[in-house]
Amino acid sequence: MKRMGILCCCILTLVLSCLPIRAQQPPASSPAANAPSPDSAKTVAERLNQLDQRVTAAQSSADNAWMLVSAALVLMMTGPGLALFYGGLVRHKNVLAIMMQSFALMALITVLWALVGYSLCFGGSGPVIGNFQFAMLRGVGVVPNADYAATIPQLTFMIYQLMFAVITPALITGATAERMKFSGTCLFMTLWFLIVYAPLAHMVWGKGGFLNASLGGRFPTLDFAGGTVVHITSGVSALVCALYMGKRVGYPKQAMPPHSLVLSFIGACLLWVGWFGFNAGSALSSGGLASSAFVATHFGAAAAALSWSAAEWLKNGRASALGAISGAVAGLVAITPAAGFVDPLSALGIGFLAGAFCYWMVTKFKAIFGYDDALDAFGVHGAGGTIGALLTGVCARMVINPIYGDGKAVGGFDGHWGQVGNQLVGILLAWVFAIVGTIVILKIVDAVTGVRVTEDQEIEGLDITQHGEEAYNLES
């Protein structure tokens, strides 16, 4: 019986343990009791604010890193890119002279930029020129300038824009190569930067500028990375300089081939790579717009290299290395104003047209008028920048860059053909500014230092007569 009782107790215990246990209901409470306390609500708000700050800081860090890299890439375009490209195209007795001009401008424009240049380009909100708000870089620090680049320090924006100011006057030296005094070059470029470049940069990119497309311009001109500001102004000024200075001794009867296409080839490749910082960096952030501009830049250069080579092949029965690299540079020039506004296929089209057009300008147009643009600065930069700026108005798409906001059409392909008219206004103004400004500056420089070396100095070579050095010591 005792065993039986124990067995019954075990069975009863097992059955009770298998029955569901009803959860204890909490006592009824009022809605006020369920609401978070003021302290807990404050904690949530603080955490959300901290999270927002971390996200903003991460975006700023990414954008800033890309912009610093882009600034370095654009500086590389001047030295060594342009220095090697131009250096290989001149005769061996003028190699150091042309390279020294690019290098000297890296230093000269930097000092001018710090003193007044940045302020004249991006200070104030006038229609033609800035003011002295940022003179001596006063107030330019790590705090962003929301008018131009809200996610990077203004210091980064300043140094990035400096690199554009450095390379632009350096492009002009291609037209004056082998005959312009070094002293005359320094004075000319100083005045040209202040009188031509600074006003155009403010009109196109500065707040309230007459041609600014996003910050209140009267005639909004699309120029993503410098078609008007950089290439038209430098190319047209180069033509004026070539006409003013006259032809080199012996031109065109005496053959003046490039002394080293190897140097030019390396320089062109460096220019192509550096141009990604030039164009994609002009997005001023590391987002999708930078990617779009990067792709457009590469496609435009490739198409133009093929287009120039094809035109040369049809005319001469072969494609040259000089033609291929010249075509690539022409494509890079033409896609510059359009890079942040067009899709990849439009970039290919712009490149193909630019390559063929610039080839015609260099081989036919120059021969017809007989001017001595030594390294074809006008034929590539002036002509390429002009056709690129015009085609930007045709090909710009809202889906790539809704610069006008509120769903407004951007270019002709969007149905806004009036943009082509705005582009023509910008092109015309850049041409007039460059022509008039350059003539005035040349007159001043000629009166102060003289522009051109003597005939004897030119025959001996600018390396020796201007710098007392030779690029190649063939006797050692």
C-alpha positions as CSV (number, residue, x, y, z in Angstrom):
1,M,0.0,0.0,0.0
2,K,2.8,2.3,0.8
3,R,4.4,1.7,-2.6
4,M,1.0,2.3,-4.2
5,G,0.6,5.7,-2.5
6,I,4.0,6.8,-3.6
7,L,3.2,5.8,-7.2
8,C,-0.1,7.7,-7.1
9,C,1.7,10.8,-5.8
10,C,4.2,10.7,-8.6
11,I,1.5,10.3,-11.3
12,L,-0.4,13.3,-9.8
13,T,2.7,15.4,-9.8
14,L,3.4,14.6,-13.4
15,V,-0.1,15.4,-14.5
16,L,-0.1,18.8,-12.7
17,S,3.3,19.7,-14.2
18,C,1.9,19.2,-17.7
19,L,-1.1,21.5,-17.2
20,P,-0.7,25.1,-18.8
21,I,0.2,27.7,-16.3
22,R,-1.8,30.9,-16.7
23,A,0.4,34.0,-16.8
24,Q,-0.1,36.5,-14.0
25,Q,-1.8,39.5,-15.4
26,P,-0.3,42.9,-14.5
27,P,-2.5,45.2,-12.7
28,A,-4.5,47.6,-14.8
29,S,-2.8,51.0,-15.3
30,S,-3.6,54.3,-16.8
31,P,-2.2,55.6,-20.2
32,A,-0.1,58.0,-18.4
33,A,1.7,55.2,-16.6
34,N,2.7,53.7,-20.0
35,A,4.2,56.9,-21.4
36,P,8.0,57.2,-21.3
37,S,9.4,59.4,-18.6
38,P,10.9,62.8,-19.5
39,D,14.4,61.4,-18.8
40,S,14.0,58.4,-21.2
41,A,12.5,60.6,-24.0
42,K,15.5,63.0,-23.6
43,T,17.8,60.0,-23.8
44,V,16.2,58.9,-27.1
45,A,16.5,62.4,-28.6
46,E,20.1,62.6,-27.6
47,R,20.9,59.3,-29.2
48,L,19.2,60.2,-32.4
49,N,21.1,63.5,-32.5
50,Q,24.4,61.7,-31.9
51,L,23.6,59.3,-34.7
52,D,22.8,62.1,-37.0
53,Q,26.1,63.8,-36.2
54,R,28.0,60.6,-36.8
55,V,26.3,60.1,-40.2
56,T,27.1,63.7,-41.1
57,A,30.7,63.3,-40.0
58,A,31.1,60.1,-42.0
59,Q,29.7,61.8,-45.1
60,S,32.0,64.8,-44.6
61,S,35.0,62.6,-44.1
62,A,34.3,60.7,-47.3
63,D,33.7,63.8,-49.4
64,N,36.7,65.6,-47.9
65,A,39.0,62.6,-48.7
66,W,37.8,62.5,-52.3
67,M,38.2,66.2,-52.7
68,L,41.8,66.3,-51.4
69,V,42.7,63.4,-53.7
70,S,41.0,65.3,-56.6
71,A,43.0,68.5,-55.8
72,A,46.2,66.5,-55.9
73,L,45.2,64.9,-59.3
74,V,44.5,68.4,-60.8
75,L,47.9,69.7,-59.6
76,M,49.4,66.6,-61.3
77,M,47.9,67.8,-64.5
78,T,50.1,70.8,-64.5
79,G,53.2,69.2,-63.2
80,P,54.2,66.7,-64.5
81,G,51.3,66.2,-66.9
82,L,51.2,69.4,-68.9
83,A,55.0,70.1,-68.4
84,L,55.9,66.7,-70.0
85,F,53.2,67.0,-72.7
86,Y,54.4,70.4,-73.8
87,G,58.0,69.6,-73.1
88,G,58.1,66.7,-75.6
89,L,56.5,68.8,-78.3
90,V,59.1,71.6,-78.4
91,R,62.6,71.4,-79.8
92,H,65.3,70.1,-77.4
93,K,66.8,73.6,-76.9
94,N,63.5,74.8,-75.3
95,V,62.5,71.8,-73.1
96,L,63.4,73.3,-69.8
97,A,62.0,76.7,-70.7
98,I,58.5,75.4,-71.4
99,M,58.6,73.1,-68.4
100,M,59.8,75.9,-66.1
101,Q,56.9,78.0,-67.2
102,S,54.4,75.4,-65.9
103,F,56.4,74.9,-62.7
104,A,56.7,78.6,-62.0
105,L,53.0,79.1,-62.4
106,M,52.4,76.4,-59.7
107,A,54.2,78.7,-57.3
108,L,53.1,82.2,-58.7
109,I,49.4,81.5,-58.9
110,T,49.4,79.9,-55.5
111,V,50.7,83.0,-53.8
112,L,48.3,85.2,-55.8
113,W,45.4,82.9,-54.9
114,A,46.1,83.2,-51.2
115,L,46.4,87.0,-51.3
116,V,43.4,88.0,-53.3
117,G,42.6,85.4,-56.0
118,Y,40.3,83.1,-54.1
119,S,38.4,86.1,-52.7
120,L,38.0,87.7,-56.2
121,C,36.6,84.4,-57.6
122,F,34.4,83.3,-54.7
123,G,33.9,86.2,-52.3
124,G,30.7,88.3,-52.3
125,S,27.8,88.0,-54.7
126,G,28.4,90.5,-57.4
127,P,27.6,89.7,-61.1
128,V,31.1,90.1,-62.5
129,I,33.8,89.9,-59.8
130,G,34.0,89.0,-56.2
131,N,35.2,91.2,-53.3
132,F,37.9,91.1,-50.7
133,Q,35.9,89.1,-48.2
134,F,38.4,86.2,-48.2
135,A,41.5,88.2,-48.9
136,M,44.6,86.7,-47.2
137,L,42.3,83.7,-46.7
138,R,40.6,85.5,-43.9
139,G,37.8,83.3,-42.5
140,V,38.7,80.3,-44.7
141,G,38.9,77.4,-42.3
142,V,37.5,73.9,-41.6
143,V,33.9,75.2,-41.4
144,P,32.1,74.5,-44.8
145,N,30.9,77.3,-47.0
146,A,27.3,76.2,-47.6
147,D,27.0,78.3,-50.8
148,Y,29.5,76.1,-52.6
149,A,30.2,72.9,-50.8
150,A,28.2,72.1,-47.6
151,T,30.0,68.8,-46.7
152,I,33.7,69.7,-46.9
153,P,35.8,72.3,-45.2
154,Q,36.0,75.6,-47.0
155,L,39.8,75.2,-46.8
156,T,39.5,72.1,-49.0
157,F,37.2,73.8,-51.5
158,M,39.7,76.7,-51.6
159,I,42.7,74.5,-52.4
160,Y,40.8,72.5,-54.9
161,Q,39.8,75.6,-56.9
162,L,43.3,76.8,-56.7
163,M,44.5,73.9,-58.9
164,F,42.2,75.1,-61.7
165,A,43.6,78.5,-61.4
166,V,47.1,77.1,-61.7
167,I,46.6,75.0,-64.9
168,T,44.5,77.5,-66.8
169,P,47.2,80.1,-67.6
170,A,49.8,77.3,-68.1
171,L,47.8,76.1,-71.1
172,I,48.5,79.5,-72.8
173,T,52.2,78.8,-72.9
174,G,51.6,76.2,-75.6
175,A,51.0,79.0,-78.1
176,T,53.9,81.2,-77.0
177,A,56.4,78.4,-76.8
178,E,60.0,78.9,-77.9
179,R,59.8,82.7,-78.2
180,M,58.4,84.3,-75.1
181,K,60.6,85.8,-72.4
182,F,60.4,84.2,-69.0
183,S,60.1,87.6,-67.3
184,G,57.3,88.5,-69.8
185,T,55.6,85.2,-69.0
186,C,55.5,85.9,-65.3
187,L,54.1,89.4,-65.6
188,F,51.7,88.4,-68.3
189,M,50.3,85.5,-66.3
190,T,50.0,87.6,-63.2
191,L,47.9,90.2,-64.9
192,W,45.9,87.6,-66.9
193,F,44.9,85.7,-63.8
194,L,43.6,88.9,-62.2
195,I,42.0,90.5,-65.2
196,V,40.7,87.6,-67.2
197,Y,40.5,84.4,-65.1
198,A,39.2,85.8,-61.8
199,P,36.1,87.6,-63.3
200,L,35.2,84.7,-65.6
201,A,35.5,82.2,-62.7
202,H,33.2,84.4,-60.5
203,M,30.7,85.0,-63.3
204,V,30.3,81.2,-64.0
205,W,30.9,79.6,-60.6
206,G,30.6,82.4,-58.0
207,K,27.5,83.3,-56.1
208,G,25.4,85.8,-58.0
209,G,27.7,85.6,-61.0
210,F,26.2,86.7,-64.3
211,L,26.5,83.2,-65.8
212,N,26.0,81.1,-62.7
213,A,23.5,78.3,-63.3
214,S,22.7,77.5,-59.6
215,L,23.3,80.6,-57.6
216,G,21.3,83.4,-59.3
217,G,22.9,84.0,-62.7
218,R,21.2,86.2,-65.2
219,F,22.1,83.8,-68.1
220,P,22.6,80.4,-66.4
221,T,25.5,78.8,-68.3
222,L,26.2,75.1,-67.7
223,D,29.9,74.6,-67.1
224,F,30.5,71.7,-64.8
225,A,34.3,71.8,-64.6
226,G,35.6,74.7,-66.8
227,G,34.7,74.6,-70.5
228,T,34.3,78.4,-70.5
229,V,36.3,79.4,-67.4
230,V,39.4,77.3,-68.2
231,H,39.5,76.1,-71.9
232,I,37.8,78.9,-73.9
233,T,39.6,81.7,-72.0
234,S,43.0,80.1,-72.2
235,G,42.6,78.8,-75.8
236,V,41.3,82.2,-77.2
237,S,44.0,84.1,-75.2
238,A,46.6,81.7,-76.7
239,L,45.4,82.6,-80.2
240,V,45.7,86.3,-79.4
241,C,49.2,85.8,-78.0
242,A,50.3,83.8,-81.1
243,L,49.0,86.6,-83.5
244,Y,50.5,89.4,-81.4
245,M,54.0,87.8,-81.1
246,G,54.3,86.6,-84.6
247,K,55.8,83.4,-86.0
248,R,58.9,81.7,-84.7
249,V,62.1,82.2,-86.7
250,G,62.0,79.9,-89.7
251,Y,58.3,79.0,-89.4
252,P,56.7,77.4,-91.4
253,K,59.5,76.8,-93.9
254,Q,61.8,75.2,-91.4
255,A,60.7,71.8,-90.0
256,M,60.1,72.0,-86.2
257,P,59.1,68.4,-85.1
258,P,58.6,67.4,-81.5
259,H,61.9,66.4,-80.0
260,S,60.5,63.6,-77.8
261,L,57.1,62.1,-78.4
262,V,57.9,59.7,-75.5
263,L,57.7,62.6,-73.0
264,S,54.5,63.9,-74.6
265,F,53.0,60.4,-74.5
266,I,53.7,60.1,-70.8
267,G,52.4,63.6,-70.2
268,A,49.1,62.9,-72.1
269,C,48.5,59.8,-70.0
270,L,49.1,61.8,-66.8
271,L,46.6,64.4,-68.1
272,W,44.0,61.7,-68.8
273,V,44.3,60.3,-65.2
274,G,44.5,63.7,-63.6
275,W,41.4,64.8,-65.5
276,F,39.3,62.5,-63.3
277,G,40.0,64.8,-60.4
278,F,39.3,67.8,-62.7
279,N,35.9,66.6,-63.7
280,A,34.6,64.1,-61.2
281,G,36.0,66.2,-58.4
282,S,33.8,69.1,-59.6
283,A,30.9,67.2,-58.1
284,L,32.4,68.5,-54.8
285,S,31.3,65.2,-53.1
286,S,32.0,61.5,-53.5
287,G,28.4,60.5,-54.5
288,G,26.7,59.4,-57.7
289,L,27.3,62.6,-59.5
290,A,31.1,62.1,-59.2
291,S,30.7,58.6,-60.6
292,S,28.7,60.0,-63.6
293,A,31.3,62.7,-64.3
294,F,34.1,60.1,-64.0
295,V,32.5,57.8,-66.6
296,A,31.7,60.7,-69.0
297,T,35.2,61.9,-68.8
298,H,36.7,58.6,-69.7
299,F,34.3,57.9,-72.5
300,G,34.7,61.4,-74.0
301,A,38.5,61.0,-74.1
302,A,38.4,57.6,-75.6
303,A,35.9,58.5,-78.4
304,A,37.9,61.6,-79.3
305,A,41.2,59.7,-79.5
306,L,39.6,57.3,-82.0
307,S,37.9,60.1,-83.9
308,W,41.1,62.1,-84.4
309,S,43.0,59.0,-85.3
310,A,40.4,57.9,-87.8
311,A,40.4,61.4,-89.5
312,E,44.2,61.3,-89.6
313,W,44.1,57.8,-91.1
314,L,41.7,58.8,-93.8
315,K,43.9,61.8,-94.7
316,N,47.4,60.3,-94.4
317,G,46.9,56.6,-94.6
318,R,48.0,56.0,-91.0
319,A,47.3,57.0,-87.4
320,S,50.1,58.7,-85.5
321,A,50.9,58.6,-81.8
322,L,50.9,62.4,-81.7
323,G,47.4,62.4,-83.3
324,A,46.1,59.9,-80.8
325,I,47.2,61.7,-77.7
326,S,46.1,65.1,-79.1
327,G,42.7,63.6,-79.8
328,A,42.4,62.3,-76.2
329,V,43.2,65.7,-74.8
330,A,40.7,67.3,-77.2
331,G,38.1,64.9,-75.9
332,L,38.9,65.7,-72.3
333,V,38.6,69.4,-73.1
334,A,35.2,69.1,-74.8
335,I,33.7,66.8,-72.1
336,T,34.8,69.1,-69.3
337,P,31.8,71.5,-69.3
338,A,29.4,68.6,-69.9
339,A,30.8,65.9,-67.6
340,G,28.3,66.3,-64.8
341,F,25.3,66.8,-67.0
342,V,25.3,64.0,-69.7
343,D,24.9,60.3,-69.8
344,P,27.7,57.9,-71.1
345,L,26.4,57.7,-74.7
346,S,26.2,61.5,-75.0
347,A,29.8,61.6,-73.7
348,L,30.8,59.3,-76.5
349,G,29.0,61.6,-79.1
350,I,30.7,64.7,-77.7
351,G,34.1,63.0,-77.8
352,F,33.7,61.8,-81.4
353,L,32.6,65.3,-82.6
354,A,35.4,67.1,-80.7
355,G,38.1,64.8,-82.0
356,A,37.2,65.3,-85.6
357,F,36.5,69.1,-85.2
358,C,39.8,69.8,-83.3
359,Y,41.8,67.8,-85.9
360,W,40.3,70.0,-88.6
361,M,41.1,73.1,-86.6
362,V,44.7,72.1,-86.1
363,T,45.4,70.9,-89.7
364,K,43.2,73.0,-91.9
365,F,42.0,76.1,-90.1
366,K,45.5,77.0,-88.9
367,A,47.0,76.4,-92.3
368,I,44.4,78.7,-93.9
369,F,45.1,81.6,-91.6
370,G,48.8,80.9,-91.2
371,Y,49.2,81.8,-87.5
372,D,51.9,80.1,-85.4
373,D,50.1,78.5,-82.4
374,A,53.2,76.4,-81.6
375,L,51.6,73.6,-79.6
376,D,48.0,74.1,-80.8
377,A,46.6,75.5,-77.6
378,F,43.8,77.3,-79.5
379,G,43.1,74.4,-81.8
380,V,42.6,72.0,-78.9
381,H,41.5,74.1,-75.9
382,G,39.8,77.1,-77.6
383,A,38.0,75.0,-80.2
384,G,37.4,72.0,-78.0
385,G,36.1,74.1,-75.1
386,T,33.8,76.0,-77.5
387,I,32.2,73.0,-79.1
388,G,32.0,71.2,-75.7
389,A,30.2,74.2,-74.1
390,L,27.7,74.3,-76.9
391,L,27.0,70.6,-76.9
392,T,26.5,70.7,-73.1
393,G,23.4,72.8,-73.7
394,V,22.1,70.2,-76.2
395,C,22.9,67.0,-74.2
396,A,22.4,68.0,-70.6
397,R,19.8,65.9,-68.8
398,M,17.8,66.5,-65.7
399,V,18.1,62.8,-64.7
400,I,21.9,63.2,-64.4
401,N,22.0,66.6,-62.7
402,P,18.7,68.4,-61.8
403,I,20.6,71.6,-61.3
404,Y,17.5,73.8,-61.7
405,G,15.4,71.8,-59.3
406,D,11.6,71.5,-59.1
407,G,11.6,69.1,-62.1
408,K,12.7,71.7,-64.5
409,A,14.3,70.6,-67.8
410,V,18.0,71.2,-68.1
411,G,19.2,70.9,-71.7
412,G,17.9,70.4,-75.2
413,F,17.3,66.7,-74.9
414,D,15.0,67.5,-71.9
415,G,13.1,69.9,-74.1
416,H,14.8,73.1,-72.8
417,W,16.4,74.3,-76.0
418,G,16.7,77.7,-74.6
419,Q,19.7,76.4,-72.7
420,V,21.6,76.4,-76.0
421,G,21.0,80.2,-76.1
422,N,22.4,80.5,-72.6
423,Q,25.5,78.6,-73.6
424,L,26.0,80.9,-76.6
425,V,25.9,83.9,-74.3
426,G,28.5,82.3,-72.0
427,I,30.7,81.3,-74.9
428,L,30.5,84.8,-76.5
429,L,31.3,86.5,-73.2
430,A,34.3,84.3,-72.6
431,W,35.6,85.0,-76.1
432,V,35.2,88.7,-75.7
433,F,36.7,88.8,-72.3
434,A,39.7,86.8,-73.3
435,I,40.4,88.7,-76.5
436,V,40.1,92.2,-75.0
437,G,41.8,91.4,-71.8
438,T,44.7,89.6,-73.5
439,I,45.4,92.5,-75.9
440,V,45.4,95.0,-73.1
441,I,47.7,92.8,-71.0
442,L,50.1,92.2,-73.9
443,K,50.5,95.9,-74.5
444,I,51.3,96.5,-70.8
445,V,53.8,93.6,-70.7
446,D,55.5,94.7,-73.9
447,A,56.0,98.2,-72.5
448,V,57.4,97.0,-69.1
449,T,59.5,93.9,-69.8
450,G,59.0,93.1,-73.4
451,V,57.2,90.0,-74.6
452,R,59.5,88.2,-77.1
453,V,63.2,87.2,-76.9
454,T,65.6,88.5,-79.5
455,E,66.1,86.6,-82.7
456,D,69.6,85.5,-81.6
457,Q,68.2,84.2,-78.3
458,E,65.5,82.3,-80.1
459,I,67.9,80.7,-82.4
460,E,70.2,79.7,-79.5
461,G,67.3,78.4,-77.5
462,L,65.4,79.6,-74.4
463,D,67.0,77.0,-72.1
464,I,70.3,78.7,-72.3
465,T,69.3,82.3,-72.9
466,Q,66.5,82.4,-70.2
467,H,67.8,79.9,-67.6
468,G,71.4,79.2,-68.3
469,E,70.8,75.4,-68.4
470,E,70.4,72.6,-70.9
471,A,67.9,69.8,-70.7
472,Y,70.4,67.3,-72.2
473,N,74.1,67.2,-71.6
474,L,75.1,65.1,-74.6
475,E,78.8,65.4,-74.0
476,S,78.8,63.5,-70.6
